[in-house]
Amino acid sequence: MSISFTTSIISRLKREIAALEAQSVLEKNKSIKAQAKLKQLQKDSKKSSLPSDLSSKLTRINKLNEEIAESAKKQAELSRQLVYKKSELKKHSS
């Protein structure tokens, strides 16, 4: 392969890796915030005595649990993509 072609591949891979890493950080922060909200809701639901209020909080807790699970799946996929891109970069760099 020509040097300019290899250089363009390396540049593209570096950009893609940076984007994936940024997206991974965003997902991690999203998960952390959802976990904090979940923890607070669980505390509040223990204090709550109204059935309607408790039902609303349980619904929100379920949604947050789903959001955390979805975020974990996205983080796993991003991690797999990062490993692949980094191995491609290493292959083209040598």
N, CA, C and O of each residue as an XYZ file, in Angstrom:
376
protein
N       0.831     -1.187      0.000
C       0.000      0.000      0.000
C       0.874      1.248      0.000
O       1.981      1.264      0.539
N       0.350      2.265     -0.608
C       1.101      3.520     -0.641
C       1.077      4.189      0.733
O       0.183      3.944      1.543
N       2.048      5.016      0.972
C       2.182      5.690      2.257
C       1.015      6.632      2.506
O       0.510      6.699      3.626
N       0.575      7.364      1.485
C      -0.532      8.304      1.670
C      -1.836      7.573      1.973
O      -2.651      8.053      2.761
N      -2.033      6.416      1.351
C      -3.238      5.623      1.621
C      -3.222      5.116      3.058
O      -4.231      5.191      3.760
N      -2.084      4.603      3.489
C      -1.941      4.105      4.859
C      -2.113      5.240      5.861
O      -2.750      5.063      6.900
N      -1.556      6.388      5.556
C      -1.687      7.552      6.433
C      -3.148      7.974      6.573
O      -3.592      8.322      7.667
N      -3.887      7.943      5.484
C      -5.303      8.316      5.556
C      -6.091      7.297      6.372
O      -7.002      7.671      7.111
N      -5.754      6.026      6.249
C      -6.422      4.995      7.050
C      -6.129      5.208      8.533
O      -7.026      5.126      9.371
N      -4.857      5.484      8.845
C      -4.469      5.713     10.238
C      -5.179      6.940     10.801
O      -5.653      6.911     11.936
N      -5.257      7.998     10.032
C      -5.949      9.215     10.479
C      -7.427      8.949     10.730
O      -7.987      9.397     11.730
N      -8.054      8.214      9.813
C      -9.473      7.885      9.971
C      -9.696      7.044     11.222
O     -10.624      7.299     11.990
N      -8.843      6.038     11.427
C      -8.973      5.182     12.604
C      -8.788      5.978     13.886
O      -9.504      5.746     14.860
N      -7.848      6.904     13.906
C      -7.638      7.741     15.099
C      -8.864      8.596     15.395
O      -9.259      8.750     16.551
N      -9.469      9.155     14.335
C     -10.700      9.956     14.528
C     -11.833      9.080     15.058
O     -12.559      9.479     15.969
N     -11.979      7.893     14.488
C     -13.042      6.986     14.923
C     -12.825      6.544     16.369
O     -13.782      6.448     17.138
N     -11.583      6.276     16.741
C     -11.274      5.882     18.117
C     -11.600      7.021     19.076
O     -12.184      6.792     20.136
N     -11.230      8.234     18.715
C     -11.534      9.396     19.568
C     -13.038      9.574     19.733
O     -13.517      9.865     20.829
N     -13.777      9.399     18.649
C     -15.240      9.535     18.717
C     -15.848      8.440     19.589
O     -16.746      8.706     20.388
N     -15.364      7.225     19.438
C     -15.875      6.118     20.256
C     -15.551      6.319     21.734
O     -16.376      6.022     22.599
N     -14.364      6.816     22.021
C     -13.994      7.070     23.410
C     -14.858      8.169     24.017
O     -15.270      8.068     25.172
N     -15.131      9.208     23.250
C     -15.995     10.294     23.737
C     -17.408      9.780     23.984
O     -18.034     10.112     24.990
N     -17.897      8.972     23.061
C     -19.240      8.418     23.213
C     -19.303      7.490     24.423
O     -20.308      7.460     25.132
N     -18.248      6.742     24.656
C     -18.181      5.843     25.799
C     -18.238      6.628     27.115
O     -18.914      6.219     28.059
N     -17.527      7.750     27.168
C     -17.543      8.594     28.362
C     -18.952      9.153     28.596
O     -19.423      9.194     29.732
N     -19.615      9.577     27.529
C     -20.983     10.095     27.652
C     -21.928      9.026     28.188
O     -22.755      9.299     29.058
N     -21.802      7.815     27.668
C     -22.657      6.718     28.137
C     -22.388      6.395     29.603
O     -23.313      6.127     30.369
N     -21.126      6.422     29.980
C     -20.773      6.129     31.369
C     -21.365      7.192     32.296
O     -21.917      6.868     33.348
N     -21.246      8.455     31.901
C     -21.826      9.545     32.705
C     -23.343      9.424     32.792
O     -23.934      9.662     33.846
N     -23.963      9.055     31.687
C     -25.410      8.866     31.661
C     -25.820      7.769     32.641
O     -26.805      7.908     33.366
N     -25.067      6.697     32.655
C     -25.343      5.584     33.560
C     -25.158      5.996     35.021
O     -25.958      5.632     35.883
N     -24.108      6.751     35.288
C     -23.845      7.211     36.655
C     -24.977      8.108     37.154
O     -25.417      7.982     38.297
N     -25.441      9.007     36.299
C     -26.544      9.896     36.678
C     -27.828      9.107     36.927
O     -28.562      9.386     37.876
N     -28.092      8.129     36.075
C     -29.295      7.308     36.240
C     -29.217      6.500     37.536
O     -30.219      6.332     38.230
N     -28.024      6.004     37.856
C     -27.868      5.249     39.102
C     -28.069      6.139     40.319
O     -28.638      5.705     41.320
N     -27.608      7.373     40.239
C     -27.806      8.317     41.343
C     -29.289      8.630     41.528
O     -29.787      8.678     42.653
N     -29.989      8.843     40.410
C     -31.430      9.093     40.478
C     -32.152      7.883     41.052
O     -33.069      8.020     41.862
N     -31.733      6.711     40.630
C     -32.349      5.472     41.106
C     -32.169      5.321     42.610
O     -33.109      4.968     43.322
N     -30.981      5.584     43.082
C     -30.694      5.486     44.504
C     -31.574      6.446     45.300
O     -32.116      6.086     46.345
N     -31.709      7.671     44.793
C     -32.540      8.670     45.474
C     -34.007      8.250     45.472
O     -34.696      8.384     46.483
N     -34.481      7.746     44.342
C     -35.874      7.296     44.268
C     -36.141      6.139     45.220
O     -37.207      6.069     45.833
N     -35.190      5.243     45.343
C     -35.361      4.114     46.259
C     -35.451      4.586     47.698
O     -36.236      4.056     48.484
N     -34.638      5.592     48.046
C     -34.714      6.172     49.387
C     -36.074      6.832     49.597
O     -36.716      6.644     50.630
N     -36.503      7.610     48.600
C     -37.780      8.318     48.701
C     -38.954      7.362     48.780
O     -39.921      7.622     49.496
N     -38.880      6.254     48.048
C     -40.004      5.317     48.046
C     -40.141      4.615     49.386
O     -41.245      4.214     49.755
N     -39.048      4.454     50.124
C     -39.121      3.859     51.456
C     -39.816      4.798     52.431
O     -40.484      4.349     53.362
N     -39.658      6.101     52.219
C     -40.265      7.109     53.090
C     -41.731      7.361     52.738
O     -42.512      7.800     53.581
N     -42.091      7.084     51.501
C     -43.427      7.403     51.010
C     -44.476      6.474     51.609
O     -44.242      5.279     51.790
N     -45.631      7.048     51.911
C     -46.719      6.236     52.467
C     -47.950      6.244     51.562
O     -48.852      5.427     51.746
N     -48.001      7.152     50.592
C     -49.138      7.217     49.682
C     -48.984      6.185     48.562
O     -47.941      6.139     47.909
N     -50.001      5.365     48.332
C     -49.905      4.337     47.286
C     -49.704      4.919     45.884
O     -48.942      4.370     45.088
N     -50.385      6.028     45.581
C     -50.244      6.617     44.248
C     -48.836      7.159     44.034
O     -48.273      7.025     42.947
N     -48.272      7.769     45.069
C     -46.914      8.289     44.992
C     -45.919      7.147     44.837
O     -44.961      7.245     44.071
N     -46.153      6.080     45.561
C     -45.276      4.910     45.497
C     -45.323      4.268     44.109
O     -44.297      3.851     43.574
N     -46.516      4.195     43.539
C     -46.674      3.613     42.206
C     -45.908      4.423     41.165
O     -45.244      3.857     40.296
N     -46.000      5.727     41.252
C     -45.285      6.613     40.334
C     -43.777      6.426     40.470
O     -43.059      6.373     39.472
N     -43.311      6.328     41.683
C     -41.875      6.154     41.913
C     -41.401      4.791     41.415
O     -40.304      4.679     40.868
N     -42.206      3.772     41.597
C     -41.837      2.446     41.108
C     -41.746      2.425     39.586
O     -40.874      1.768     39.019
N     -42.645      3.142     38.934
C     -42.594      3.247     37.476
C     -41.306      3.931     37.044
O     -40.640      3.474     36.115
N     -40.955      5.012     37.707
C     -39.714      5.725     37.391
C     -38.491      4.854     37.684
O     -37.511      4.888     36.941
N     -38.548      4.081     38.759
C     -37.450      3.169     39.092
C     -37.265      2.139     37.983
O     -36.138      1.852     37.580
N     -38.374      1.581     37.489
C     -38.293      0.602     36.400
C     -37.690      1.219     35.143
O     -36.865      0.595     34.476
N     -38.101      2.442     34.818
C     -37.550      3.117     33.638
C     -36.061      3.378     33.802
O     -35.293      3.216     32.854
N     -35.653      3.777     34.993
C     -34.228      4.018     35.230
C     -33.430      2.718     35.138
O     -32.320      2.707     34.605
N     -33.987      1.634     35.651
C     -33.312      0.336     35.536
C     -33.138     -0.060     34.070
O     -32.093     -0.584     33.685
N     -34.156      0.188     33.261
C     -34.072     -0.109     31.832
C     -33.012      0.779     31.166
O     -32.245      0.316     30.321
N     -32.980      2.038     31.553
C     -32.010      2.975     30.998
C     -30.577      2.548     31.353
O     -29.677      2.624     30.517
N     -30.378      2.102     32.590
C     -29.061      1.646     33.026
C     -28.643      0.392     32.261
O     -27.489      0.265     31.853
N     -29.581     -0.531     32.069
C     -29.280     -1.755     31.321
C     -28.935     -1.436     29.863
O     -27.996     -2.004     29.305
N     -29.691     -0.532     29.258
C     -29.432     -0.131     27.870
C     -28.068      0.548     27.754
O     -27.329      0.312     26.799
N     -27.749      1.377     28.716
C     -26.462      2.062     28.718
C     -25.319      1.052     28.857
O     -24.278      1.205     28.217
N     -25.502      0.043     29.671
C     -24.477     -0.991     29.837
C     -24.257     -1.746     28.525
O     -23.122     -2.069     28.174
N     -25.344     -2.024     27.804
C     -25.221     -2.693     26.504
C     -24.444     -1.815     25.520
O     -23.570     -2.295     24.797
N     -24.778     -0.518     25.506
C     -24.089      0.405     24.602
C     -22.608      0.504     24.954
O     -21.754      0.535     24.069
N     -22.306      0.552     26.263
C     -20.915      0.626     26.680
C     -20.141     -0.626     26.259
O     -18.987     -0.535     25.840
N     -20.775     -1.784     26.371
C     -20.125     -3.031     25.958
C     -19.855     -3.021     24.456
O     -18.782     -3.424     24.008
N     -20.836     -2.558     23.685
C     -20.658     -2.493     22.227
C     -19.561     -1.498     21.856
O     -18.735     -1.782     20.988
N     -19.547     -0.345     22.499
C     -18.513      0.647     22.246
C     -17.130      0.096     22.600
O     -16.151      0.353     21.898
N     -17.065     -0.645     23.671
C     -15.803     -1.247     24.078
C     -15.308     -2.250     23.037
O     -14.119     -2.285     22.718
N     -16.210     -3.054     22.517
C     -15.840     -4.013     21.472
C     -15.336     -3.275     20.225
O     -14.334     -3.660     19.623
N     -16.046     -2.213     19.855
C     -15.630     -1.441     18.687
C     -14.259     -0.800     18.900
O     -13.436     -0.759     17.985
N     -14.024     -0.304     20.105
C     -12.730      0.309     20.413
C     -11.592     -0.704     20.307
O     -10.534     -0.402     19.755
N     -11.812     -1.891     20.832
C     -10.784     -2.928     20.752
C     -10.472     -3.242     19.296
O      -9.309     -3.371     18.913
N     -11.518     -3.364     18.491
C     -11.330     -3.671     17.073
C     -10.576     -2.546     16.365
O      -9.617     -2.803     15.637
N     -11.005     -1.312     16.575
C     -10.373     -0.165     15.905
C      -8.917     -0.005     16.336
O      -8.052      0.304     15.517
N      -8.650     -0.216     17.627
C      -7.276     -0.090     18.107
C      -6.388     -1.186     17.521
O      -5.218     -0.943     17.222
N      -6.935     -2.384     17.356
C      -6.131     -3.447     16.749
C      -5.874     -3.146     15.269
O      -4.793     -3.431     14.756
N      -6.863     -2.573     14.589
C      -6.675     -2.169     13.195
C      -5.612     -1.074     13.091
O      -4.762     -1.100     12.202
N      -5.675     -0.125     14.006
C      -4.684      0.957     14.021
C      -3.283      0.406     14.239
O      -2.332      0.808     13.568
N      -3.168     -0.513     15.177
C      -1.862     -1.121     15.451
C      -1.336     -1.865     14.222
O      -0.148     -1.804     13.902
N      -2.241     -2.564     13.545
C      -1.855     -3.320     12.358
C      -1.346     -2.386     11.252
O      -0.346     -2.672     10.593
N      -2.055     -1.264     11.064
C      -1.674     -0.326      9.999
C      -0.472      0.541     10.388
O       0.255      1.025      9.520
N      -0.268      0.732     11.682
C       0.851      1.556     12.123
C       2.197      0.847     11.969
O       3.237      1.481     11.798
N       2.148     -0.467     12.035
C       3.435     -1.192     11.943
C       3.851     -1.495     10.528
O       4.903     -2.095     10.308
